[in-house]
Structures are given as C-alpha cells and as structure tokens.
Amino acid sequence: MKREWENSLKENRQTVDAEEIANVISMMSGIPVQRMAQAERNQVAGMKEDLQSKVIAQDPARKTSQGYF
C-alpha cells in the first residue's frame, strides 16, 4: 500500500511556483496578493537607507551592493 502511494506521488508530481503560493496565502489570510507584494517592495526600498545608516566607512562596498537592490 505504501509503495503504491509513493508511486502515485512520483507519477502525479506537480510543481508550485511563487505566484501559486502567494495566492494560497492570500486566500487563507484574507490579505490581497497586491497588498503583500506592495509591503515587500516597501521593505526592499528601505534597505538602501537602512544600510547607509548602519554601514560606516564602507562606501565602496555599499555602492557595489546597491546594484543588487
């Protein structure tokens, strides 16, 4: 019985992407996906200023990391 179940899992495997996960979380939490995405953008947008206030005397390193944000 266990072997049959494992075989059926292998045959019916489905991949899940970030959008599907966000939709499920949105459905379960009642928070619209757009609002979650906006909150994430706001958090990333604030990283530059946060790094500038915490990293002292590391301008070349900070400038290099800005390309990632």
N, C-alpha and C positions, 0 to 999 in steps of 0.2 A: 504494500500500500504506500509506504513512504517513497519507494523507488518510483512508483507511478506518478506521485505528486511532484517529485523532483524533475522527472522527465517532462511533465506538463509545464513546469515553470520554465525550463530551458526552451521549449518549443514556443511558448506564448510570451516570451520576454518583450517588454515594451520599454523604450527609453522615455525619460521625462526630462523636459528642458525647464529652464528658469521661469519662463512665462507660465507654464502649466503649474509650477509650484506656487508662483505668485497668485494665480487665480484661485487655487485651493485655499491658500492662507487668507485671501481676501474674502472668500465665501465663508470660511469658518469664523473669521474675526469680525466680519461686517465692515471692515475698513476698505474703501475702494482702492484698487491697484494703483490708480493715478496718484492718490494721496501718499501711498507708501513710496512710490518712485520719487515723488517730489521731496519727501523727507530725506531720502537717501542722497539726492542731488544737493540739497542744502547742507547736509553733513560733509560731503566731499568738498563743496565750495568753501567751507570754513576751514578746511585743513591747511591751506596755504597760510592764512593769517595765524593759525594756531602754531604751525611750525616756526614761523618767523618770530613769534613771541617766546618760544621755548629753546630754539637752537641759537646759541650765542657764538659769534665769531666763526661761523661756518658758512659764509656766503657762497663760496663755490659749490659746496655740497648741496645747499638749499636750492641754488639756481639749477643744478643738474636734476634734482628731484622734481622741480616744477613741471618738467616735461611729462611726468607721469600722471599729474593731476590735471 
